């Protein structure tokens, strides 16, 4: 049985301040937990409903297991309908971006993406299309936000996320910088080469002015209908699909 202090501690991790303070974030659902278990991430504790214990994989001794009932799971879960498993996972130390790791491939660069669902969907999309790295501006939504983690469906365990000062990064960059802009060249006519950075902007404001200055190749997804704009996660999927198509 969970104590009040344990419940309070886990619930505190719903907030960014306490995730940062304690170096832990929440993953829910056995499939997502298994993805982190198979990755370089380190799992601290798994809370499980006894009715679903048989779904747990064989775990090393250094992972804590704690049985909880449905009422307790309801209290600590971030979901309206808990999925029977909740894990606390260690937040890795900030990864250092090596520019050599970006060569001979395309990398998504996110400028001010704020919606956790969009961020999670972009990470999941990048994983689907085989993109290994995503670079985020410092004002992007935190990738360990529970809604973001949930939306990745475990893909966060496989995609490297870097937080960078984008203007500074792009100023010292030698790769082509493609930017998703309304007045760019059609995505279907663009000469991509075999490497580059793909910049996608904030849901409402688009790409910031100081980042636009660093874009060498504006690219647009041609509009056929009357919609004012595309969701940033949808745009990311179209860019990823087109890049995979032309490379293959």
C-alpha positions in Angstrom: 0.0 0.0 0.0 1.3 3.5 -0.9 1.8 5.9 1.9 0.5 9.5 1.7 4.1 10.7 1.3 4.7 8.3 -1.6 1.5 9.4 -3.3 2.5 13.1 -2.8 6.0 12.5 -4.2 4.8 10.7 -7.3 2.1 13.4 -7.9 4.7 16.1 -7.6 6.4 14.6 -10.7 3.4 15.7 -12.7 5.1 19.1 -12.5 8.3 20.2 -14.4 9.8 21.8 -11.3 9.8 18.6 -9.3 10.8 16.4 -12.2 13.9 18.6 -12.6 14.5 18.7 -8.8 14.3 14.9 -8.4 15.6 13.9 -11.8 12.7 11.6 -12.5 9.8 11.4 -15.0 6.7 9.3 -15.4 6.1 6.7 -18.1 2.7 4.9 -18.2 1.6 1.7 -19.9 3.4 -1.6 -20.2 4.4 -1.2 -23.9 6.0 2.2 -23.3 7.7 1.0 -20.1 9.2 -1.9 -22.1 10.6 0.5 -24.6 12.5 2.4 -21.9 13.5 -0.9 -20.3 15.2 -1.9 -23.5 16.9 1.4 -24.0 19.8 3.3 -22.3 17.3 4.9 -19.8 17.4 3.7 -16.2 14.1 2.7 -14.6 13.8 3.6 -10.9 10.5 2.0 -9.9 7.6 0.3 -11.5 4.2 0.4 -9.9 1.8 -2.3 -11.1 -1.7 -3.5 -10.7 -1.5 -7.2 -9.4 -4.1 -8.2 -12.0 -1.6 -7.5 -14.8 1.6 -8.7 -13.1 2.0 -11.5 -15.7 2.6 -8.8 -18.4 5.8 -7.6 -16.7 9.1 -8.7 -18.4 11.9 -10.2 -16.4 13.5 -7.3 -14.7 17.0 -6.8 -13.1 17.2 -6.7 -9.4 18.0 -2.9 -9.3 14.5 -2.0 -10.5 12.1 -1.5 -7.7 8.6 -3.2 -8.0 5.7 -1.9 -6.1 2.2 -3.4 -6.2 -0.7 -0.9 -6.1 -4.5 -1.2 -6.3 -6.7 0.6 -8.7 -7.6 3.4 -6.3 -3.9 4.1 -5.7 -3.1 4.0 -9.4 -5.9 6.5 -10.0 -4.2 8.9 -7.5 -0.7 8.8 -9.0 -1.5 8.5 -12.7 -1.5 11.4 -15.1 -4.2 9.7 -17.2 -8.0 9.7 -16.9 -7.9 6.0 -17.4 -4.7 4.4 -15.9 -3.2 1.6 -17.9 -2.2 -0.7 -15.0 1.5 0.2 -15.0 3.4 3.4 -14.0 7.2 3.7 -14.0 9.5 6.4 -12.6 12.5 6.8 -14.9 15.7 8.7 -14.4 16.1 11.8 -16.5 19.4 11.4 -18.4 22.1 14.1 -18.1 22.0 16.7 -20.9 23.4 15.2 -24.0 26.2 17.1 -25.8 25.5 17.7 -29.4 28.4 16.7 -31.7 28.1 18.4 -35.1 29.7 15.4 -36.7 26.7 13.3 -35.6 24.5 15.4 -37.8 26.4 14.9 -41.1 25.1 12.6 -43.9 21.6 12.7 -42.5 18.6 15.0 -41.9 17.7 16.3 -38.5 14.5 18.0 -37.3 15.0 21.3 -35.5 12.0 22.6 -33.4 11.7 26.3 -32.7 9.4 27.0 -29.8 7.0 24.1 -30.2 4.8 24.4 -27.1 2.1 21.8 -27.2 3.1 18.5 -25.5 0.9 16.4 -27.8 2.6 17.9 -30.8 6.0 17.4 -29.4 5.3 13.8 -28.6 3.8 13.1 -32.0 6.8 14.6 -33.7 9.2 12.4 -31.7 7.1 9.3 -32.6 7.0 10.4 -36.2 10.8 10.9 -36.3 11.2 7.4 -34.9 8.9 5.9 -37.5 10.8 7.4 -40.4 14.2 6.6 -38.9 15.3 10.1 -37.8 17.8 9.6 -34.9 18.0 13.2 -33.6 15.8 16.1 -32.8 17.1 19.5 -31.7 14.8 21.7 -29.6 15.1 25.4 -28.8 15.3 26.3 -25.2 11.7 27.5 -25.2 10.2 24.2 -26.5 7.9 22.2 -24.2 9.8 19.8 -22.0 10.1 16.4 -23.6 9.6 14.7 -20.1 6.2 16.3 -19.7 3.8 13.4 -19.1 1.6 14.3 -22.0 4.6 14.4 -24.3 6.0 11.1 -23.0 2.5 9.5 -23.5 2.2 10.8 -27.0 5.6 9.3 -28.0 4.3 5.8 -27.3 7.8 4.8 -26.2 9.7 6.5 -29.1 11.3 8.9 -26.7 13.5 5.9 -25.6 15.0 5.8 -29.1 15.3 9.3 -30.4 18.1 11.6 -29.1 16.7 15.0 -28.0 19.1 18.0 -27.7 18.2 21.4 -26.2 20.2 24.2 -27.9 20.3 27.9 -28.4 19.2 27.8 -32.0 20.5 31.1 -33.4 23.9 30.3 -32.0 23.8 26.7 -33.2 22.8 27.7 -36.7 25.3 30.6 -36.9 28.1 28.0 -36.4 26.6 25.4 -38.6 27.9 24.2 -42.0 25.0 22.1 -43.1 22.1 23.3 -45.3 19.3 24.8 -43.2 15.8 24.2 -44.6 12.9 26.0 -43.0 9.2 25.3 -43.2 7.9 28.7 -44.4 4.8 29.8 -46.4 6.8 31.5 -49.1 9.4 28.8 -49.8 10.1 26.5 -52.7 7.7 23.5 -53.0 8.7 20.6 -50.8 8.2 18.4 -53.9 10.6 20.4 -56.1 13.4 21.0 -53.5 16.8 19.7 -54.1 17.6 18.2 -50.7 21.1 16.7 -51.2 22.0 14.1 -48.5 22.1 16.1 -45.3 20.7 19.2 -43.6 18.6 20.7 -40.8 14.8 20.9 -41.1 13.4 23.8 -39.0 9.8 23.8 -37.9 8.3 26.6 -35.9 5.9 27.4 -33.1 2.2 26.4 -33.5 1.0 30.0 -33.6 3.9 32.2 -34.5 5.9 29.9 -36.8 9.7 30.2 -36.9 11.2 33.1 -34.9 12.7 36.0 -36.9 16.2 35.4 -35.5 16.1 31.8 -36.7 14.6 32.7 -40.1 17.7 34.8 -40.7 19.8 31.6 -40.5 17.6 29.6 -43.0 19.3 29.1 -46.4 16.5 27.2 -48.1 12.9 28.1 -47.4 10.5 25.2 -48.2 6.7 25.2 -48.3 4.1 22.4 -48.3 1.9 23.6 -51.2 -1.7 24.4 -50.2 -4.5 23.1 -52.3 -7.5 23.9 -50.1 -8.4 26.9 -47.9 -7.0 26.0 -44.5 -4.9 28.8 -43.1 -2.1 26.6 -41.8 -1.0 23.0 -41.0 -0.4 21.5 -37.6 3.3 21.4 -36.8 3.2 17.7 -36.1 1.5 17.1 -39.5 4.1 19.2 -41.2 6.9 17.3 -39.6 5.3 14.0 -40.8 5.1 15.4 -44.4 8.7 16.5 -44.3 9.9 13.2 -42.9 8.0 11.2 -45.5 9.3 13.3 -48.4 12.9 13.1 -47.2 12.7 9.3 -46.9 11.1 9.1 -50.3 13.7 11.1 -52.1 16.6 9.4 -50.3 15.3 6.0 -51.3 
